[in-house]
Amino acid sequence: MSAGRLSTGIKRLDDLLYGGIPLRSNVMVYGPPFIGKEWLITRFIAKGLEEDQPAVVVLTNFGVDEFREELGKTLTIDKPLEECEHRGLIKYVDAYTRVIGDASVFEGAYYVESFADTTSILRMIDTAFRDVLRFNLPIRFGFISVSTLVVNITPQAAFRLAYMIAGVVKRYRGTGLFAVDSGMHTESDVSTLAHIMDGIFEFKEEFDPEHKTYLRVLGLGQVRSRNWIEYEFDGEELKITGSFAIGRIV
């Protein structure tokens, strides 16, 4: 962890950010599906666990079992996820499993019965943060994804809940990443959510003449470049290949 910043777990992205994401920031991770947004959030959480930093994760796209499988793959040191869970370093708020009628239980997870019960969602997130406060270390937060909320409840209710969740993250001195899918929301809705955030990791893809993917950083204080920077994502690693300083990043 650089002074006042948390590593993303991706070295070249940290370089772009002068060491990482500023502490106590809420960041929207915005772009098309299947382009690496969720992997970035998962890697951010994994990097914290590698450094014994606690985490809270909210899941709406899939359940805790599926997320744990991906999180375990993303850890880059020989440190079993089960060890982190046994110590209570990570807490899950699962807003998917009960909604699809699955009654399975995982210790360390809080299960949301209905997307419409926003009060319970907020209460569970608050409880999860209080569970990890005892470590007295920076808390990492991931929300995958806000877009699923918008589909299942009204945009107004979803963004109001996102606003309150961002406030919880700030109150507990956390640093949060919120996944949002482009193409699913009006420009007004996206702007509303952006106003809640301290910055944006924006992703895009182009197909002509060949498929390429790019990201850029908005907000978050000083960064090396605000330009679109090419990257590659193969499902297992996100690698920045474009340049944002003198010479090519290799």
Secondary structure, DSSP 8 states (H G I E B T S, - for coil): --TTEE--S-HHHHHHTTTSEETT-EEEEEE-TTSSHHHHHHHHHHHHHHTT--EEEEESSS-HHHHHHHHHHH--SS--HHHHHHTT-EEEEESSTTTTT-----TTEEE-S-TT-HHHHHHHHHHHHHHHGGG-S-EEEEEE-HHHHHHHS-HHHHHHHHHHHHHHHHHTTEEEEEEEETTSS-HHHHHHHHHH-SEEEEEEEE-SSS-EEEEEEEESS--S--S-EEEEE-SS-EEE-S-SSSS---
